[in-house]
Amino acid sequence: MEIQRVLISDSCDPRCAEILTKAGCEVTVKTDHTPAQLVENIKNFDALVVRSATKVTAAVINAAPNLKVRLSEASTRLDGE
């Protein structure tokens, strides 16, 4: 499974985007989608990173033919932090 384009739709630690970028992903951070905008834009992404603000509805999933991964309640930290 190859993940190339990642949408981060809720605010999270900036290291999340850094880690994904270093892994070769094209990362888009857009935290102000309306539900309709998310449905329209999700088709362009392979992965979606959310916390609790973004609601991943059936409409979002059905509009996402390329979606391979959805990470929720995302947190990025190092062991020992």
N, C-alpha and C positions, 0 to 999 in steps of 0.2 A: 504494500500500500504506500503510494507516494503522496505526500502532502506538500503542496507547493504554495498555496495561498491560504492565509489564516486571517480571520476577522476577530479582533478583540472588541467586543461590544459593551463591556462594562469596565469601569476603572479597576485597575489592578496594579501590582508592583511593576514598575518599568522594566525590571529584570526579566519579566515574562517575555516581553517583545524582544529583548536583547538575546535571550536564549534561543528563541525560535528563529530569529534572524541569523544567528551564528550557525544554526543547524541547516541553513539554506532556504528557509521559508521567506516568502514575501509577506510581510505583516502589515495589515491595515488596522489602525486603532480609530474607531468611530463610536463614541459613547452616546451619541444623541439621536440614534435612529428612532423614528416612530415605528410602531408595529408594521405599518404598510411599507415603509422604506426598508425595513429588515427583510420582509418577504420579497421585495423587488431585488435587493442587492445580494442576498445570500446565495443566489445561483452562481455567483462568481467565485465562491470560496470552497476549499476542501475541508476546512476545520473552523469551528466556532468556539471562542473562549468567552464564557459568561460567568457572572457571579449571581446576584439575586435580582438585579434590576431588569435584566432582559428575560422575557418570558419566551421560551422556545415552544411554540404552539404547533399543532398539527399543520397549520398553514405554512409555517416556517419550514418544517421538515419536508413537506410536500413540494415546496418551491426550491429545494436544494438538491438537485440531481447529483452534484459533485461532492456533497457533504460526506466525509468519511469519519470524522471525529467531532464530538462535542465535549468540551471540557467545562464542567460547571463547578461553582464554588472554587474558582481558580485561586491558588496561592503559590507563590514562588518563594522558596526559602532554602537556605543551606542547612544541612544537618548541624545541630549545635546552636542554632540561632534561637 
